[in-house]
Amino acid sequence: MIHSTATVPVNPQGATPLTRAQAWAGLVSKARDARLFLPPGLCTRCDVVEESTTHIVRDATIGGQDLREIIVFEEESKVSFFQAGGPREGVIVNELFEDAAGVLQLRFYCYLGLRGKAPGGPEEQAEQAWMDGDRGYRSALLSTLARTRELLGAGQVVGGSI
């Protein structure tokens, strides 16, 4: 079983401040099209294939792997990516919250296994190391916030509902 977590401040010193609504709009936009938000070249396909008032289903190619995700939204709080198809099974969560000091944070956490691989085996250990490393999900959080700021500056991120 893979468990990884990373937390970054939404508004680090020197960055253009984002409101919770703006950060949320960025997360919703990322769920719809990850290509715009993940590090360049990481996501090469991202298609919404089903949509309702509470969730979307998308087919994507991320890191060269085809996957299907059921993405559930908890308004201005949490986006959960359930791994319905692809190499992983489990859930990846992006969550907006205020810490004890009232500072807006963006947290990633996941509980995953690898389909067809031994639990705790070398493949899961490598995946765990990647997720916890400098190019793992912490970098995806930072990339998401930076891209949200860019899109806002260009007047492109609006609204935050699905």
Helices and strands as residue ranges (DSSP letters): E 2-9, H 20-32, G 34-36, E 43-51, E 55-62, E 65-74, E 78-85, E 88-98, E 104-114, H 122-132, H 137-153
